[in-house]
Amino acid sequence: MIDLESVVAPLRDALTARGYNELTPVQRAVIASDAGHGDLLVSAQTGSGKTVAFGLAIAETLLAGDETFAKPNAPLALIVAPTRELALQIQREFEWLYASTRAVIGSCVGGMDMRAERRRLDQGVHIVIGTPGRLRDHIQRNSLKTTDIRAVVLDEADEMLDLGFREDLEFILSETPEDRRTLLFSATVPHGIAKLAQKYQRDAVRISTTEEKKQHSDIEYRALTVAPSDRENAIVNVLRFYEARNALIFCATRVTVNHITARFNNRGFSVVALSGELTQSERSHALQAMRDGRARVCVATDVAARGIDLPNLELVIHADLPTNAETLLHRSGRTGRAGRKGVSILVVANNKLRSAKRLLSAAKIRATWDRPPSVEDVLQRDDERLLAHEQLTQPIKDDEADLVQKLLSQHGAEQVARAFIGLVRDGRSAPEELQVTAVPEHRPQKARETFANSVWFSLSVGRKQRAEPGWLLPILCNGGSLTKPDIGAIKVQEEQTFVEIDAESADRFMASIGRNNTLEKSIRVKRLDTPPDLGPDKQYKGKKPRSNRSAEHRKGRAGFGAAGKKASGKADAGKPFKDKAKSGKPSAKKRKQKTKPATPAHS
């Protein structure tokens, strides 16, 4: 209870009634004495209790020493959030937090009736919570007066900038009194946020708690490798394996959301969709279905899912990889909130392994790499859940005793048990058979030149197809689940190329390229039983050149450099170089000169 002593009395009572025994680190930080009554720039991850934190931070400023608010006139505080869902969630939190202060709280969000919002503002409110565009509309229409504003809070400011709200935010801040308090809450503090803080804050106190520096410590990250065609089947098995009370599936586009929603509905999952094409009413009904248990799976785009709060969300699935580390953290932060555990699963197609690894590295996350649950894994987990079913531990009630005896006498214990199994399993979607994929291994780097054992492969491209080592290397790594140390010599011949691969990685390579034994660009792969007999054709002997271009071309470049001349053309990045100087064709200019008729000296 020591944490709560510095909280203003009416809010302290609300926290106690809500079951708060102690504050979270960010909540303690914003009410600490050194935070004072000035501006704050706070790094706060989703689920850290930041809504209550800024509610506590501005309470004393708004109440000005009183325990209750006077009759409302013009608003005293603006809370700005990036999405409708987050704004309405903040409103719900403030309603219980400020309940005993007699605060009147109103919302102004896109998708709601603007006339009803205007009537509410005319009647008087103390705290206005809204989205940037709608708040700006009300200010420009003079329905929202900002002359008495004492505090402005920008929640998830980084997301508002990402969504293109900079102009709206600057307008709102410029319309409020200069002596207001400005509190910026952001998961990260990129350059855009720093500039905004520098322009609109005065000597802001920077807060970044130890807990927030640990990225989602209550979330277990798993990366599951799948064949590209197995993505949806893998998600089916993941949902069946975990049987989470609430699960959230992230997709990159509305089209994918609609496709997965339709397919999973057909598979018997209770699923709803969230995308930008839905009305506010449809979005609200979808979220309410998740909260009250009528739906267990929500399929959403990034923008649609921003700011949503599902208390029972236990599982996040990334059907499409996030575009950056911040999006990965924000998506995953929907689970593992308020001390609860959660699981975040990346479904990684074989051709996206490197992208996934870079993403996890940028987010400073260590994920467990594995395959999706197999049919056997799902059925075994079903049996474990059935044997631990809560109904098997419940005592027999008096009004059930006679019926229990009748069932046993008429059908026998085995038949009753079979009926129970059937009832529990009824309606569950059958798990899917998946292709076996390779799982990346993390091993110390080894010298490419000296494999203890190696396996040779032939590729169906050679010099005739303009192949060269620098072009083939990323294709081998991306399509074959390999890293550079796994690959030894690459020897390009006229019609084919021979590649040396570490024996420990050879099986993984074959599993990754699939049953058709093909790589990108329809390159066919064949495993050789013995090292190739190259004969006299040994253009690329031993190690491959580090450059994208061939050794022969680099030698030619050196010759031109010595003569003080420049090469006439450049190869496209990642593509074999074609030496235009050796084509044997005259330039367009020379052809034109050759065919142009001579001009007579006199007309």
Buried (B, 14 or more C-beta within 10 A) or exposed (E): EEBBEBBBEBBBBBBEEEEBEEBBBBBBBBBEEEBEEEBBBBBBBBBBBBBBBBBBBBBBBBBEEEEEBEEBEBBBBBBBBBBBBBBBBBBBBBEBBBBBBBBBBBBBBBBBEBEEBBEBBEEEBBBBBBBBBBBBBBBEEEBBBBEBBBBBBBBBBBBBBBBEBBEBBBBBBEBBEEEBBBBBBBBBBBEBBEEBBEEBBEEBBEBBBEBBEEBBEBBBBBBBBBBEEBBBBBBBBBBBBBBBBBBBBBBBEBEBBBBBBEBBBEBEBBBBBBBEEBEBEBBBBBBEBBEEEEBBBBBBBBBBBBBBBBEBBBBBBBBBBBEEBBBBBBBBBBBBBEEBEBBBBBBBBBBBBBBBBEBBEEBEBEBEBEBBBBBEBBBEBBEEEEEEEEEEEEEEEEEEEEEEEEBEEEEEEEEBEEEBBEEBEEEBBEBBEBBEBBBBEEEEEEEBEEBEEBBBBBBBBBBEBBBBBBBBBBBBBBBBBBBEBBBBBBBBBEEBBBBBBBEBBBEBBBBBBBEEBBBBBEBBBEBEEEEBEEEEEEBBEEEBBEBBBBBBBEEBBEEEEEEEEEBEEEBEEEEBBEBEEEEEEEEEEEEEEEEEEEEEEEE
